[in-house]
Amino acid sequence: MIKLKGLGEYMINLSTPVQNENVSQLRVGDKITLSGYIYTGRDAVLPKVVELANNDKLKDKGINLEGSVIFHTAVSKAGVGPTSSNKFEIESSFEPLSKLGVKIHLGKGSINKETVMILDKYNAVYAITPPVTALLNSKTIEQKVIAFPELGMEAMHLLKIDRFPIIVAAVHGKSIYREG
């Protein structure tokens, strides 16, 4: 983890796979640029990923969640942009996926206090990214469908990203959406 100073504040550069030590040092409001490979999934995919994990089938799809990032988005020709992370199908995936090694859940919007505490239990982070599809698309270097191609743009993708801007929204039992 490298902190760069610019424009009067620090920007943290993180790469995947994300290490436990990196998460331990993060604070609510930290600004991060993220590089490496990340998974995508939203309400149609994440319950299926949890089911694959429960049936010990993740490796069959080439999915390794240890130190990973899951971006709550679909992938289309227009690019990528976050979807609301507080949808039941998405938010209910935080605990099983964090338990399997996901370190950053990336989306938009507020999540429940219970979910914030689950993240703390597994030393994981919820981060948000601005809903600016063109900017995020310019930070995406590679993309490929890795699971559930029948879901079209909502299929699970593996993206290679470079300096993807995100902000820590919940970590260590705290959230930018709630005081305390």
Backbone as a ProteinNet text record, in pm:
[ID]
protein_1_A
[PRIMARY]
MIKLKGLGEYMINLSTPVQNENVSQLRVGDKITLSGYIYTGRDAVLPKVVELANNDKLKDKGINLEGSVIFHTAVSKAGVGPTSSNKFEIESSFEPLSKLGVKIHLGKGSINKETVMILDKYNAVYAITPPVTALLNSKTIEQKVIAFPELGMEAMHLLKIDRFPIIVAAVHGKSIYREG
[TERTIARY]
85.8	0	89.4	67.7	147.5	55.6	95.2	19	91.1	19.3	73.9	6.6	84.2	26.7	6.9	-110	-139.6	-266.2	-270.2	-387.7	-430.2	-335.3	-365.9	-419.3	-426.1	-470.2	-398.5	-411.9	-343.9	-433.1	-373.6	-439.5	-364.8	-437.8	-377.3	-385.1	-273	-270.5	-275.2	-374.5	-387.8	-391.6	-338.4	-344.9	-405.2	-470	-524.2	-415.3	-416	-506.7	-478.1	-585.1	-575.5	-536.9	-439.4	-388.3	-461.6	-471	-532.3	-467.3	-335.2	-264.4	-310.8	-340.3	-389.4	-523.2	-615	-747.7	-735.9	-647.1	-630.2	-589.2	-523	-474.8	-574.7	-681.7	-777.1	-869.8	-913.8	-1007.4	-1121.2	-1239	-1354	-1315.7	-1346.7	-1314.5	-1184.4	-1100.7	-976.6	-1009.2	-926.6	-941.6	-834.9	-878.6	-793.6	-798.3	-684.9	-686.4	-654.9	-736.1	-728.2	-684.9	-588.7	-540.6	-534.8	-543.4	-538.1	-666.9	-692.7	-812.2	-921.5	-1044.6	-1159.7	-1273.6	-1360.8	-1479.9	-1597.2	-1695.2	-1818.9	-1935.2	-2037.9	-2159.2	-2260.9	-2386.7	-2493.3	-2603.7	-2726.7	-2832.4	-2857.5	-2835.5	-2856.2	-2739.6	-2618.6	-2498	-2457.9	-2460.3	-2402.4	-2467	-2600	-2654.6	-2602.6	-2577.8	-2523.4	-2379.1	-2302.8	-2164.6	-2163.6	-2253.4	-2264.3	-2302.7	-2394.1	-2433.7	-2316.5	-2239.5	-2118.7	-2025.3	-2006.2	-1917.3	-1971	-2101.5	-2162.1	-2149.1	-2141.7	-2126.4	-1982	-1887.1	-1744.3	-1714.4	-1776	-1762.3	-1696.6	-1647.6	-1586.4	-1468.5	-1384.3	-1266.3	-1304.3	-1422.2	-1468.4	-1487.3	-1515.5	-1534.3	-1408.5	-1302.8	-1179.4	-1188.2	-1274.9	-1295.6	-1217.1	-1128	-1052.8	-1081.7	-1157.1	-1201.2	-1104.2	-997.8	-903	-835.8	-857.1	-798	-862.9	-981.4	-1044.6	-1130.1	-1174.3	-1266.7	-1385.6	-1506.8	-1627.4	-1694	-1709.6	-1770	-1915.7	-2007.1	-2151.1	-2190.8	-2178.4	-2204	-2236.7	-2292.7	-2303.5	-2198.8	-2166.3	-2068.3	-2137.4	-2138.1	-2200.6	-2105.8	-2146.8	-2063.6	-2047.2	-2141.6	-2131.6	-2030.4	-1989.1	-1891	-1944.3	-1888.7	-1928.2	-1962.1	-2056.3	-2094.2	-2159	-2145.8	-2195.2	-2347.5	-2398.1	-2539.3	-2553.6	-2674.7	-2698.7	-2662.3	-2577	-2528.1	-2622.3	-2726	-2817.2	-2936.2	-2932.8	-3034.3	-3016.6	-3126.3	-3119.5	-3022.2	-3030.1	-2946.1	-2797.7	-2767.7	-2627.8	-2579.9	-2654.2	-2608.7	-2602.8	-2692.6	-2689.1	-2569.5	-2500.1	-2381	-2254.7	-2258.9	-2137.8	-2075.9	-2156.7	-2099.1	-2038.1	-2113.1	-2049	-1928.4	-1934.2	-1821.1	-1701.8	-1726.4	-1616	-1550.1	-1631.6	-1579.5	-1489	-1519.5	-1440.5	-1317.1	-1300	-1177.5	-1195.2	-1317.1	-1335.3	-1296.1	-1210.4	-1161.6	-1229.5	-1273.9	-1342.3	-1469.6	-1582.1	-1711.1	-1728.8	-1744.1	-1741.8	-1875.5	-1939.9	-2069.4	-2104.6	-2233.9	-2276.2	-2389.7	-2402.3	-2512	-2481.6	-2573.8	-2561	-2590.7	-2524.1	-2553.2	-2595.4	-2660.4	-2710.3	-2597.5	-2625.6	-2528.8	-2482	-2574.8	-2537.7	-2432.1	-2446.2	-2348.9	-2214.3	-2216.4	-2092.5	-2019.6	-2093.3	-2031.8	-1980.3	-2050.2	-2004.2	-1870.3	-1859.5	-1732.4	-1620	-1646.9	-1546.8	-1506.1	-1603.7	-1577.5	-1477.9	-1487.4	-1402.2	-1289.5	-1263.6	-1158.7	-1173.5	-1295.4	-1326.4	-1374.6	-1387.3	-1419.5	-1536.9	-1621.4	-1717.9	-1669.3	-1650	-1604.4	-1704	-1706.3	-1795.6	-1712.5	-1771.9	-1706.2	-1807.6	-1762	-1856.8	-1925.9	-2055.7	-2126.6	-2097.6	-1974.9	-1932.5	-1876.5	-1964.7	-1932	-1814.4	-1810	-1702.3	-1565.9	-1556	-1429.4	-1387.5	-1481.4	-1447.8	-1411.2	-1480.5	-1450.1	-1307.4	-1261.6	-1125.3	-1019.6	-1058.9	-967.4	-971.8	-1055.5	-1069.6	-983	-887.9	-791	-836.2	-890.6	-936.7	-1067.9	-1149.4	-1270.7	-1303.8	-1353.8	-1400.7	-1508.5	-1603.5	-1708.4	-1646.5	-1666.7	-1611.4	-1718.5	-1843	-1950	-2085.9	-2182	-2321.6	-2339.8	-2284.3	-2295.7	-2440.6	-2529.7	-2670.8	-2735.6	-2669.2	-2723.6	-2683.5	-2616.6	-2580	-2488.4	-2523.8	-2437	-2430.8	-2522.2	-2517.4	-2439.3	-2377.1	-2291.7	-2176.7	-2111.9	-1993.7	-1875.9	-1808	-1691.7	-1567.5	-1452.3	-1324.4	-1269.3	-1243.9	-1190.3	-1048.1	-963.6	-832.8	-844.1	-813.8	-829.9	-697.2	-689.2	-569	-609.6	-572.3	-599.2	-748.6	-829.4	-974.7	-1005	-1074	-1094.1	-1207.8	-1177.3	-1278.4	-1257.9	-1361.6	-1356.2	-1403	-1330.5	-1371.4	-1498	-1606.6	-1735	-1765.5	-1711.5	-1733.5	-1616	-1560.7	-1450.7	-1438.8	-1396.4	-1373.5	-1497	-1616.8	-1740.2	-1791	-1731.2	-1772.5	-1814.9	-1902.8	-1954.9	-1962.4	-1936.9	-1950.9	-2097.8	-2187.2	-2329.9	-2392.1	-2318.2	-2368.9	-2261.7	-2304.4	-2209.2	-2179.3	-2057.2	-2021	-1975.3
-117.1	0	122	210.6	331.4	451.8	548.6	672.3	780.3	843.9	951.9	1081.6	1187.5	1316.3	1396.7	1456.9	1540.4	1618.8	1741.4	1826.5	1838.5	1838.3	1861.8	1742.2	1626.4	1508.4	1384.8	1276.2	1153.2	1065	999.9	900.1	770.1	663.9	534.5	449.1	394.1	302.7	159.7	83.8	-57.2	-141.2	-261	-357.5	-486.9	-559.7	-691	-795	-901.9	-930.3	-838.7	-796.8	-707.3	-790.2	-741.2	-812.3	-766.5	-855.3	-819.9	-696.9	-684.9	-570.8	-440.6	-443.3	-323.5	-280.2	-374.9	-344.4	-290.7	-348.4	-306	-159.2	-106.1	32.2	132.8	86.6	177.2	242.3	362.3	438	488.6	504.7	559.2	693.4	711.9	835.2	830.8	727.5	715.6	710.7	777.9	777	684.2	597.2	489	485.5	451.9	407.2	258.9	182.2	36.6	-15.8	-106.9	-167.1	-317.9	-388.1	-533.5	-592.3	-717.9	-787.2	-781.2	-750.7	-749	-826.3	-882.8	-952.3	-855.5	-885.5	-808.3	-899.1	-840.5	-915.2	-823.7	-849.7	-774.5	-869.4	-824.3	-904.2	-1039.3	-1054.5	-1184	-1279.5	-1228.2	-1311.4	-1349.8	-1255.7	-1281.7	-1398.7	-1417.1	-1537.9	-1666.3	-1661.5	-1777.8	-1805.4	-1700.1	-1716.9	-1778.7	-1731.6	-1789.4	-1937.4	-1970.1	-2110.7	-2194.4	-2140.6	-2211.7	-2238.9	-2138.6	-2155.1	-2260.7	-2256.6	-2354.3	-2497.3	-2511.2	-2642.4	-2672.4	-2590.6	-2607.6	-2614.2	-2523.8	-2523.5	-2397.4	-2307.3	-2184.7	-2213.6	-2308.8	-2341	-2390.7	-2456	-2503.8	-2388.3	-2269.9	-2150.4	-2064.2	-2107.6	-2030.1	-1908.8	-1916.9	-1805	-1829.4	-1735.3	-1738.9	-1608.6	-1615.4	-1494.9	-1443.8	-1515.4	-1473.4	-1341.8	-1237.7	-1106.8	-1032.6	-1076.9	-1022.2	-899.3	-840.4	-727.3	-767.2	-741.6	-763.4	-628.5	-589.5	-463	-488.7	-421.7	-438.4	-361.2	-427.7	-364.3	-468.7	-423.5	-502.3	-444.5	-518.9	-473.8	-468.2	-352.1	-336.5	-261.4	-243.8	-168.9	-24.6	24.4	161.5	172.1	58.7	60	-0.7	41.5	-8.8	109.3	87.1	187.1	114.2	162.9	90.7	84.3	-24.3	-34	-24.4	-3.7	9.3	-119.4	-107	-223.9	-269.3	-190.9	-229.3	-311	-355.8	-450.2	-579.9	-645.5	-765.3	-869.4	-899.8	-1004.8	-969	-841.6	-798.4	-793.8	-721.9	-704	-836.4	-929.7	-1058.9	-1144.3	-1104.9	-1179.5	-1134.7	-1020.8	-966.8	-1066.9	-1126.4	-1215.6	-1341.2	-1418.9	-1540.7	-1511.9	-1404.5	-1374.4	-1319.4	-1239.9	-1192.1	-1309.6	-1402.3	-1521.7	-1601.8	-1597.9	-1669.7	-1591.8	-1469	-1395.6	-1266.2	-1229.6	-1100.8	-990.7	-900.7	-793.7	-660.2	-636.1	-510.5	-540.2	-491.7	-493.7	-351.2	-335.2	-203.8	-175.6	-66.2	-32.1	111.9	134.7	270.2	262.3	367.1	379.5	324.1	354.1	312.6	163.8	100.7	-37.8	-40.7	-148.8	-162.6	-170.8	-124.6	-130.3	-274.1	-371.3	-512.2	-554.7	-505.3	-538.2	-473.2	-350.9	-283.2	-366.7	-423.1	-505	-638.4	-695.2	-817.7	-791.8	-676.9	-641.9	-638.1	-579.2	-572.4	-712.1	-800.1	-938.4	-1009.1	-983.2	-1052.8	-965.1	-849.6	-758.8	-726.6	-687.8	-651.6	-507	-454.2	-313.9	-303.7	-204.4	-163	-28.4	-15.7	109.7	150.8	279.1	332.1	395.6	404.7	470.3	563.1	672.3	764.9	699.3	725.8	666.4	741.4	733	800.8	696.5	639.3	526.5	554.3	669.5	698.6	697.3	757.3	757	615.4	536.8	400.9	315	334.3	258	287.7	411.1	445.4	380.4	332.3	267.4	114.6	62.9	-81.3	-122.6	-211.2	-252.7	-379.5	-475.3	-602.6	-640.3	-718	-773.1	-904.7	-1001.3	-1126.4	-1185.3	-1253.4	-1322.7	-1448.6	-1469.9	-1591	-1685.3	-1635.8	-1722.3	-1663.3	-1749	-1714.1	-1627.1	-1670.5	-1591.1	-1570.8	-1659.9	-1647.5	-1520.6	-1454.5	-1332.7	-1206.6	-1225	-1109.9	-1014.4	-884	-784.9	-801.4	-878.4	-903.8	-1030.7	-1095	-1210.2	-1168.6	-1266.6	-1234.8	-1216.3	-1103.2	-1069.7	-1063.1	-1077.5	-1048.3	-927.7	-819	-697.8	-675.6	-626.9	-577.1	-425.7	-363.4	-219.5	-153.4	-21.3	53.8	188.3	210.8	336.3	370.9	273.9	286.5	364.4	478.6	559.8	506.2	486.9	441.7	514.8	513	575.3	472.5	455.9	362.4	418	338.4	380.8	310.9	191.1	119.3	27.5	39.1	-46.3	-35.7	-142.6	-145.9	-102.6	-141.7	-113.1	29.4	107.9	246.5	265.9	365.3	393.3	544.5	589.9	732.6	773.6	677.7	707.2	718.5	685.4	691.7	746.7	825.2	873.5	763.6	765.3	666.9	545.8
0	0	0	-94.1	-107.7	-95.3	-11.7	0.4	-79.9	-170.7	-250.9	-210.7	-196.4	-160.8	-288.9	-298.5	-413.4	-388	-431	-414.7	-268.4	-177.6	-37.8	38.7	-20.8	52.4	-0.4	73.9	36.6	-48.7	-145.6	-228.7	-203.6	-170.9	-142.1	-267.4	-309.8	-424	-371.7	-413.4	-376.5	-502.7	-492.3	-602.3	-550.5	-641.5	-606.1	-628.6	-548.2	-438.1	-318.6	-251.2	-136.8	-14.4	59.6	177.3	303.7	402.8	531	592.1	581.2	638.5	575.4	443.6	376.2	434.6	452	505.1	647.4	725	864.2	875.7	774.4	777.7	721.9	658.3	594.7	695.9	664.6	747.2	659	720	649.2	588.2	461.2	389.8	313.1	333.8	256.3	107.6	29.8	-115.8	-173	-261.4	-311.3	-463.3	-523.9	-662.4	-658	-727.3	-722.9	-858.9	-860	-984.2	-968.6	-1080.9	-1080.9	-1134.1	-1100	-1146.7	-1040.4	-1083.5	-994.4	-1059.1	-976.7	-1024.9	-1027.3	-1113.3	-1114.9	-1079.8	-1023.1	-994.1	-930.5	-961.1	-897.1	-856.9	-846.1	-785.5	-852.4	-981.4	-1046.9	-1021.9	-1014.1	-1005.9	-863.4	-771.3	-639.2	-564.8	-568.5	-505.8	-571.8	-703	-773.1	-731.8	-706.9	-661.5	-521.9	-435.2	-300.7	-310.4	-401.6	-420.9	-470.8	-565.5	-611	-493.8	-409	-294	-198.6	-172.8	-81.8	-134.6	-267.1	-329.8	-367.5	-318	-344.5	-494.1	-572.5	-718.2	-773.6	-688.1	-738.7	-831	-791.9	-872.7	-1011.8	-1022.6	-1153.6	-1251.8	-1201.7	-1285.6	-1289	-1220.7	-1216.8	-1125	-1023.8	-932	-803.6	-770.3	-645.7	-572.8	-464.1	-394.9	-289.1	-259.7	-156	-196.7	-116.4	-143.5	-258.8	-297.7	-417.7	-390.9	-501	-501.7	-587.6	-538.2	-618.6	-638.6	-764.1	-802.9	-838	-769.9	-792.4	-918	-1033.8	-1162.5	-1267.1	-1376.6	-1499.5	-1594.8	-1697.9	-1796.4	-1931.8	-1992.1	-2123.7	-2214.4	-2339.9	-2434	-2389.4	-2310.1	-2258.2	-2145	-2087.5	-1980.8	-1853.1	-1740.5	-1609.4	-1519.3	-1430.9	-1331.3	-1215.6	-1094.7	-977.5	-972.5	-914.2	-882	-730.8	-683.5	-539.6	-467.5	-368.3	-295.6	-186.2	-156.7	-49.3	-98.7	-223.3	-270.9	-192.6	-157.8	-73.5	-128.2	-257.6	-316	-308.9	-315	-308.5	-163.2	-79.3	58.7	134.1	103.8	173.5	131.4	24.9	-17.3	55.4	124	188	285.2	373	474.4	413.4	332.5	280.9	191.8	113.4	25.4	103.8	207.4	292.4	363.7	408.4	475.8	382	250.9	151.1	105.1	155	122.7	47.3	8	-58.9	38.8	-2.7	84.8	57.9	-64	-95.2	-173.5	-120.8	-190.3	-241.5	-372.5	-435.2	-501.9	-465.1	-523.3	-498	-462.3	-427.4	-326.5	-247.6	-153.9	-15.7	75	214.4	230.1	326.8	362.6	509.3	549.9	686.8	788.5	911	1020.9	1044.9	1033.4	1051.7	950.1	826.7	722.4	752.5	804.7	843.8	948.8	1042.9	1147.8	1091.3	993.8	927.3	858.6	791.3	727.1	830	944.4	1050.7	1096.6	1110.9	1155.4	1063.3	932.3	834.9	780.2	845.3	800	651.7	614.9	477.2	472.8	353.9	330.4	233.5	256.3	154.8	104.8	-25.2	-84.9	-192.7	-218.5	-320.6	-431.2	-546.3	-658	-723.1	-774.8	-836.6	-956.2	-976.1	-1089.6	-1219.6	-1263.4	-1386.2	-1481.8	-1559.6	-1645.8	-1739.1	-1800.5	-1896.3	-1828.2	-1708.6	-1635.7	-1601.2	-1545.8	-1504.6	-1624.4	-1736.3	-1856.7	-1903.4	-1887.4	-1930.1	-1840.5	-1723.5	-1629.5	-1642	-1733.3	-1754	-1872.7	-1847.7	-1949.1	-2021.4	-1946	-2002.8	-1937.6	-2010.8	-1951.5	-2020.4	-1940.2	-1998.3	-1908.5	-1970.1	-1896.7	-1838.4	-1705.8	-1645	-1592	-1573.5	-1523.7	-1559.8	-1580.4	-1607.3	-1732.4	-1846.8	-1969.4	-2013.7	-1970.5	-2008.8	-1952	-1857.3	-1798	-1875.3	-1989.1	-2072	-1998.2	-1999.6	-1935.4	-1784.5	-1724.6	-1580.6	-1546	-1645.1	-1618.7	-1528.5	-1465.8	-1384.8	-1479.3	-1463.3	-1544.7	-1456.4	-1519.8	-1457.6	-1532.9	-1460.8	-1520.9	-1474.8	-1563.4	-1523.1	-1527	-1412.3	-1400.4	-1364.9	-1391.3	-1357.9	-1298.7	-1173.2	-1100.5	-1098.9	-1063.8	-1052	-923.9	-929.5	-809	-720.3	-591.2	-495.3	-363.5	-278.2	-145.6	-43.9	66.5	171.2	237.5	233.9	290.3	422.2	444.8	570.7	598	720.4	762.7	914.4	978.1	1122.3	1202.2	1155.1	1225.9	1210.9	1120.6	1099.2	954.4	932.2	798.5	777.1	654.5	625	625.8	620.3	616.7	755.9	860.2	996.9	1089.5	1186.1	1286.1	1384.2	1440	1543	1484.9
[MASK]
++++++++++++++++++++++++++++++++++++++++++++++++++++++++++++++++++++++++++++++++++++++++++++++++++++++++++++++++++++++++++++++++++++++++++++++++++++++++++++++++++++++++++++++++++++

